[in-house]
Amino acid sequence: MFEKVLIANRGEIALRIHRACREMGIRTVAVHSEADAKAMHVRLADEAVCIGPSRSTDSYLNKSAIISAALITGADAIHPGFGFLSENADFAEMVESHGITFIGPSAEQMRKMGDKITARQAAVEAGIPVTPGSPSLDTVEDAKKWAAKIGYPVIIKAKDGGGGKGMKVAFSDEDIHEAYTMARAEAKAAFPSDVVYMEKYLQKPRHIEIQILADKFGNVVHLGERDCSIQRNNQKVIEESPSPALNQEQREEIGEIVRKAIAKIGYQNAGTLEFLFEDGKFYFLEMNTRLQVEHPITEAVSGIDIVREQIRIASGAALGYKQQDIHFNGHAIECRINAENPETFAPCPGKITEWHAPGGLGVRVDSEIYSGYTIPPFYDSMIAKLIVHGQTRNSALMRMRRALEEFVIDGVSTTIPLQQDIISQTEFIDGIYNIHWLEDYMRKRNMDK
Ligand code: ADP
């Protein structure tokens, strides 16, 4: 097992990884930007190294600074968390070439499964159903040709896309020029490549994803699904597990398809396959070759510590159980709490004057925040994840309502009022929602005001 792990991230996820290491008796090294000198993960880690100025391009994305920090402190592994360098195959390769273990899949697997176009190909070959789609599109003419083949509406997406960026929908030949040029321009600005491709645009799907774990000995398990259909701007706001839309047969069927496919592909470590689900059918979207923000709801229902498993797998340990040993228990819901204006969604960094996190049975808060902490303006606005677990969906919902009520965050605005509003809507309570529900609901609500 590793003796010292460097955590190449910040915020709640850095703290999450620190906690897993601690419980495994592993020492931790925090790296941080100048703006994060007082962050909780820096305060708790055994050692901390400042890797650069506040902008993430100068610090959390600075590969050589991070690797130097690992070499200086003698870390034997690096956990990348999510975001930043977590899906950067060049970084994984650099880490390994310095004799340090990258906690995640190999660079080769990351390249294949992290690229949406090659991942779709691999998925088809491994028996996973995908949305009808195109190869890479070189020109607008190409896009038109493929749209005619697939049928409108279509969505143009960046092959390296993430965070809901670089995606544009076209409903007819008239929109295609704009959708194509805008998707490419967005991709160029945000991602390493501006290559785009096209998929059939599904009109009322749910977003359902399957968590997997795979070791170096060919053992693969799935940890069930997460329903992440409550979204704004293609970004997740609330997630739950299990999905209220699936019956046991559908759940087992997709789980088995994914499990077998991952074994065939030979992928190792933790990963998530994202699907759209419409009219009883699954359509593969992409694979995330890393830990995900919403992993705690899976931990709650499966009882498996996913970060611990990532570290064990990377160190060469075998999964200690088979699929039939995994039993799902109860229902879990996560609310992502952002320091944002709940109406305009403008980021709201600043000093936290008062902080009281909810507690009690079945309540987990993953957050780096403490009273007196100042949220820097340079990074993502998510400041906490509130996760609740109950024996039934209804008890989890009641618990979430109670926990949100208890949360005190003073000094900055947060999205808690929006979360409270969502979970009290009939459609959410009944579990009847798709990826457009939240935006449709907010539009109606704003019109009534
Ligand atoms: P990203 O990598 O940016 O998160 P994804 O491919 O995972 O992009 O898609 C994010 C979200 O965008 C999905 O959860 C869904 O809401 C929407 N989306 C993506 N592809 C489609 C599609 N073919 N039809 C309808 N909605 C889609």
Boltz pocket constraint, residues with backbone or C-beta under 6 A from the ligand:
constraints:
  - pocket:
      binder: B
      contacts: [[A, 131], [A, 155], [A, 161], [A, 162], [A, 163], [A, 164], [A, 165], [A, 167], [A, 199], [A, 200], [A, 201], [A, 202], [A, 203], [A, 205], [A, 207], [A, 228], [A, 231], [A, 234], [A, 235], [A, 274], [A, 276], [A, 285], [A, 286], [A, 435]]
      max_distance: 6.0
